Amino acid sequence: MVKKRNKKLLSIIIPAYKQEKTIKQDILQIMRSVEQVKYPYEIIVVVDGILDKTSQRVRSLKLSKVKTISYKSNRGKGHAVRYGMSKAKGDYIFFIDSGMDLNPNAISMLLAHFNWYKADVIVGSKLHPVSIVNYPWQRKILSRGYRILVKTLFGLSIRDTQVGIKMFRREVLEKVLPRLLVKTYAFDIEILAVAHRLGFKRIYEAPIELEFNNSSSITSKKLWKVISLMMWDTLAVFYRLKILKYYDDLNERRWKFDKELNYKINLP
């Protein structure tokens, strides 16, 4: 008896901000990794602001499975990821940061954990026992402090929410995406906290390989500004989630109105 081929489609969203130097290598490495798992796939590169030649680099590859979306002004990673997800056709939807810090072989690891746990969400984690991680001690300290804050405010069972690779079941995003507001660096905690709030409790961690190489758009000069924005956005997510209960179904009219208004203002 011939086994039926798995028809689940994978969508991989790549948010890209000033990544003209690495984006072609990012895409080719991601394609090699995805082709190993034998799933049909699409790649959506969202160029978050036309500020260099990132869009041209992507289009020069002329790959049928790679779609490029771009808009003039930088609007933040959260906006880029959400916009890419809204265009995704996949049953399983990933996002992975550009910049070559993350080894894209993590895609197969997340997919294996996803199937094993029958998960709603799988997140790449620096703290997984078999993760291989090399990044500056300053960031380790800041990351630890942020993890303590997130655990205190949201009580999520996972320990690391901030690694730039995550995988979602489509049904999760269909429920969660219309409610989200954060456009910058606290996007990760908002999407995870809201998913958990809506009853998607099967959120697990998977190993990654991370080699910090300074090709990320978050340079050391910007780091403290990013931290302050993350803190502000994180506290705002807590306030909306726990105090206002903004993300709950009872507030559907409110978040649908906010989403529609936000979309009109920020239309790419």
Secondary structure, 3 states (H helix, E strand, C coil): CCCCCCCCCEEEEEEECCCCCCHHHHHHHHHHHHHCCCCCEEEEEEEECCCCCHHHHHHHCCCCCEEEEEECCCCCHHHHHHHHHHHCCCCEEEEECCCCCECCCHHHHHHHHHHHHCCCEEEEECCCCCCEEECCHHHHHHHHHHHHHHHHHHCCCCCCCCCCEEEEEHHHHHHHHHHCCCCCCCHHHHHHHHHHHCCCCCEEEEECEEECCCCCCCCHHHHHHHHHHHHHHHHHHHHHHHHHCCCCHHHHHHHHHHHHHHHHHCCC
